[in-house]
């Protein structure tokens, strides 16, 4: 009997055909890579692919794509997959023959039963992150930790100290290197709080003396985020995309004339 070498596995790309669901939603296209033994039958390949695609073997229809050859449907389960000339980089596209209504929709999380733990139950666990923080005296378990109100007050005091340390500051305006035009003035307001609508917390929930201070600036170029208004409330006037709000410590006070395109070109030519 002649010696027959063991067939070498072939690395093949596995994909699943996408199909639009009712309402315009499309199934995600599955893409992965798997080693296939050429002596496997089509039926064996389908059983191997079930764990990858979630499609039962009896509902699979395989489309073999080999570079330089026309696509072929592997409809004969007894045929060897190697007979289709698969090579490295070939693709096996898995089609699900089940109707859409019978396919599980893994992207719809509303139908998935979720496990929820009551806070009082979590508090009693000894191997949780909360228990570790309690043992390490971190966060709210730190006896020296500041309360939320104290933290807000400390931040507000720091912001006001930073503002007061700026030279030539005259409330509510002061010069800044980020301003533009002949009037290098910017607007400072304690009404704009980091605890605003973005965190679903009204600024009215925080006393005025505890609100962090933000400074509105007008940029030389449209690289900002707004036109001086946030959430429909206007704080100062400036062109679109030229406004930004920053913390006081990020500002540098001084007489900085706006840079024009000619100035940038001159600086570039000097460097060259």
C-alpha positions as CSV (number, residue, x, y, z in Angstrom):
1,X,0.0,0.0,0.0
2,X,1.4,3.4,-1.1
3,X,2.2,6.0,1.6
4,X,-0.4,8.7,1.7
5,X,0.7,11.9,3.5
6,X,-1.6,13.6,5.9
7,X,-3.4,16.5,4.1
8,X,-2.3,19.9,5.1
9,X,-4.9,22.2,6.7
10,X,-5.8,25.3,4.7
11,X,-6.6,28.7,6.3
12,X,-9.9,29.8,4.9
13,X,-12.0,33.0,5.5
14,X,-15.5,32.3,6.9
15,X,-18.2,34.8,6.2
16,X,-22.0,34.9,6.6
17,X,-24.2,36.5,4.0
18,X,-25.9,39.6,5.2
19,X,-29.7,39.9,4.7
20,X,-31.9,42.9,5.3
21,X,-34.5,42.5,8.1
22,X,-37.9,44.1,8.0
23,X,-37.6,47.8,8.8
24,X,-34.3,48.3,7.0
25,X,-32.1,46.7,9.6
26,X,-29.4,44.4,8.2
27,X,-27.8,41.4,9.9
28,X,-24.2,41.8,10.8
29,X,-21.8,40.2,8.4
30,X,-19.7,37.6,10.3
31,X,-16.0,37.5,9.3
32,X,-13.5,35.1,10.8
33,X,-10.7,32.7,9.8
34,X,-10.5,28.9,10.2
35,X,-8.3,26.1,9.3
36,X,-10.1,23.5,7.0
37,X,-8.9,20.0,6.3
38,X,-9.3,19.3,2.6
39,X,-10.5,15.7,3.2
40,X,-13.5,16.9,5.2
41,X,-16.8,16.4,3.6
42,X,-19.1,19.3,3.1
43,X,-21.3,17.9,5.9
44,X,-18.3,17.9,8.3
45,X,-17.4,21.4,7.4
46,X,-21.0,22.5,8.2
47,X,-20.8,20.9,11.6
48,X,-17.5,22.7,12.3
49,X,-19.0,26.1,11.2
50,X,-22.1,25.8,13.4
51,X,-20.1,26.9,16.5
52,X,-18.8,29.9,14.5
53,X,-22.0,31.1,12.8
54,X,-24.8,29.8,15.0
55,X,-26.5,28.3,12.0
56,X,-27.5,24.6,12.3
57,X,-25.8,22.3,9.7
58,X,-29.1,21.4,8.1
59,X,-29.9,25.1,7.4
60,X,-26.5,26.0,6.0
61,X,-25.8,26.4,2.3
62,X,-22.1,27.0,1.5
63,X,-20.8,29.1,-1.3
64,X,-17.1,28.4,-2.0
65,X,-15.1,31.3,-3.4
66,X,-11.6,30.6,-4.8
67,X,-9.5,33.2,-6.4
68,X,-9.4,32.9,-10.2
69,X,-12.4,30.6,-10.3
70,X,-16.2,31.2,-10.5
71,X,-18.1,30.8,-7.2
72,X,-19.5,27.3,-6.6
73,X,-22.3,26.2,-4.3
74,X,-21.4,23.1,-2.2
75,X,-24.7,21.4,-2.2
76,X,-23.5,17.8,-2.0
77,X,-22.9,17.0,1.6
78,X,-20.9,13.9,0.8
79,X,-18.4,15.7,-1.5
80,X,-15.0,16.5,-0.1
81,X,-14.4,20.2,0.5
82,X,-10.9,19.9,-1.1
83,X,-12.6,19.0,-4.5
84,X,-13.4,22.7,-4.8
85,X,-9.8,23.7,-5.0
86,X,-9.7,25.6,-1.7
87,X,-6.3,27.3,-1.0
88,X,-5.0,29.8,1.5
89,X,-7.2,32.9,1.3
90,X,-10.2,31.2,-0.1
91,X,-13.6,32.1,1.3
92,X,-16.6,30.0,2.4
93,X,-19.7,32.1,2.6
94,X,-22.4,30.6,4.9
95,X,-26.0,31.2,3.9
96,X,-28.9,30.6,6.4
97,X,-31.8,29.0,4.7
98,X,-34.2,29.6,7.6
99,X,-36.8,32.3,7.3
100,X,-36.0,35.6,9.1
101,X,-38.7,35.0,11.7
102,X,-37.1,31.7,12.8
103,X,-33.6,33.2,13.2
104,X,-32.4,34.4,16.6
105,X,-31.8,38.1,16.6
106,X,-28.7,38.5,18.7
107,X,-28.5,42.3,18.2
108,X,-31.9,42.9,19.9
109,X,-31.0,43.2,23.6
110,X,-34.5,44.1,24.7
111,X,-35.5,40.4,24.6
112,X,-32.5,39.3,26.7
113,X,-33.3,38.6,30.4
114,X,-30.8,40.6,32.4
115,X,-29.4,39.7,35.8
116,X,-29.8,42.5,38.3
117,X,-28.4,42.5,41.8
118,X,-29.9,44.6,44.6
119,X,-27.6,47.2,46.1
120,X,-28.0,45.8,49.6
121,X,-27.0,42.3,48.3
122,X,-23.9,43.7,46.6
123,X,-23.0,45.4,49.9
124,X,-22.8,42.1,51.6
125,X,-20.4,40.4,49.2
126,X,-16.9,39.8,50.4
127,X,-15.2,39.3,47.0
128,X,-16.5,42.4,45.2
129,X,-14.7,45.6,44.1
130,X,-16.7,47.4,46.7
131,X,-15.4,45.1,49.4
132,X,-11.8,45.6,48.2
133,X,-12.2,49.4,48.3
134,X,-13.7,49.1,51.8
135,X,-10.7,47.0,52.9
136,X,-8.2,49.4,51.3
137,X,-10.1,52.5,52.6
138,X,-10.4,54.0,49.2
139,X,-13.0,56.3,47.7
140,X,-15.9,57.0,50.1
141,X,-14.3,54.6,52.7
142,X,-11.3,56.9,53.0
143,X,-11.7,58.7,56.4
144,X,-9.8,61.6,55.0
145,X,-11.8,61.8,51.8
146,X,-13.7,65.1,51.1
147,X,-17.5,65.0,50.8
148,X,-19.0,65.9,47.4
149,X,-19.9,69.3,48.6
150,X,-16.4,69.9,50.0
151,X,-14.9,68.8,46.7
152,X,-17.1,71.2,44.8
153,X,-16.3,74.0,47.1
154,X,-12.5,73.3,46.9
155,X,-12.7,73.3,43.1
156,X,-14.7,76.5,43.0
157,X,-12.2,78.2,45.3
158,X,-9.3,77.0,43.1
159,X,-11.0,78.4,40.0
160,X,-11.6,81.7,41.6
161,X,-8.0,81.8,42.8
162,X,-6.7,81.1,39.3
163,X,-8.9,83.9,38.0
164,X,-7.7,86.3,40.6
165,X,-4.0,85.5,39.9
166,X,-4.3,86.6,36.3
167,X,-2.8,90.0,35.5
168,X,-5.0,92.8,34.2
169,X,-8.1,90.9,35.1
170,X,-11.2,92.9,35.5
171,X,-14.5,91.0,36.0
172,X,-16.1,89.7,34.0
173,X,-13.5,90.3,31.2
174,X,-9.8,89.8,30.9
175,X,-7.2,89.5,28.1
176,X,-6.1,86.0,27.0
177,X,-3.8,84.5,24.4
178,X,-6.7,82.8,22.8
179,X,-8.6,85.9,22.0
180,X,-8.7,87.5,18.6
181,X,-9.5,90.9,17.0
182,X,-8.8,94.4,18.3
183,X,-10.7,93.7,21.5
184,X,-8.9,90.8,23.2
185,X,-11.5,90.3,25.9
186,X,-13.1,87.1,27.0
187,X,-16.1,86.4,29.2
188,X,-16.0,84.5,32.5
189,X,-19.1,83.0,34.0
190,X,-19.9,80.7,37.0
191,X,-23.2,79.8,35.4
192,X,-21.7,77.2,33.1
193,X,-21.2,74.2,35.3
194,X,-19.6,70.8,34.4
195,X,-22.6,69.3,36.2
196,X,-24.9,70.7,33.6
197,X,-27.3,69.0,31.1
198,X,-24.7,66.6,29.9
199,X,-25.0,64.7,33.2
200,X,-28.7,65.3,33.5
201,X,-28.2,67.5,36.5
202,X,-29.5,71.1,36.5
203,X,-27.1,73.8,37.4
204,X,-29.8,75.1,39.8
205,X,-29.2,72.0,41.9
206,X,-25.7,73.3,42.9
207,X,-25.4,76.5,44.9
208,X,-23.7,79.4,43.1
209,X,-20.8,79.3,45.5
210,X,-20.1,75.7,44.7
211,X,-20.3,75.9,40.9
212,X,-17.0,75.4,39.1
213,X,-15.9,78.4,37.1
214,X,-15.5,78.1,33.3
215,X,-14.1,80.8,31.0
216,X,-15.5,81.5,27.6
217,X,-12.9,82.3,25.0
218,X,-13.0,83.3,21.3
219,X,-10.4,81.4,19.2
220,X,-8.5,82.9,16.2
221,X,-9.6,80.0,14.0
222,X,-12.8,77.9,13.8
223,X,-11.3,75.0,15.8
224,X,-13.7,75.4,18.8
225,X,-17.0,73.7,19.7
226,X,-19.6,76.5,19.7
227,X,-20.5,80.1,19.0
228,X,-20.5,81.2,22.6
229,X,-23.7,79.3,23.5
230,X,-24.3,76.0,25.1
231,X,-27.5,74.1,25.4
232,X,-29.5,77.0,23.9
233,X,-28.1,79.5,26.4
234,X,-25.9,82.2,25.2
235,X,-22.9,83.3,27.2
236,X,-21.0,85.5,24.8
237,X,-20.9,86.3,21.0
238,X,-18.4,84.9,18.6
239,X,-18.4,83.3,15.1
240,X,-19.5,79.7,14.8
241,X,-16.9,77.1,15.9
242,X,-14.7,79.9,17.3
243,X,-16.0,79.6,20.9
244,X,-14.8,77.3,23.7
245,X,-15.1,77.0,27.5
246,X,-11.9,76.1,29.4
247,X,-10.8,76.0,33.0
248,X,-9.0,79.1,34.3
249,X,-5.7,77.4,34.9
250,X,-5.5,76.6,31.1
251,X,-5.3,80.4,30.2
252,X,-2.3,82.6,29.8
253,X,-2.9,86.3,30.1
254,X,-1.0,88.8,27.9
255,X,-1.1,90.9,24.8
256,X,-1.1,88.4,22.0
257,X,-2.1,89.8,18.6
258,X,-4.0,87.3,16.4
259,X,-1.9,85.4,13.9
260,X,-2.9,85.7,10.3
261,X,-2.1,83.5,7.3
262,X,0.7,85.8,6.2
263,X,2.3,85.7,9.6
264,X,2.3,81.9,9.6
265,X,3.8,81.8,6.1
266,X,6.5,84.3,7.1
267,X,7.4,82.1,10.2
268,X,7.5,79.0,7.9
269,X,9.8,80.7,5.4
270,X,12.2,81.8,8.2
271,X,12.4,78.2,9.4
272,X,13.1,77.0,5.9
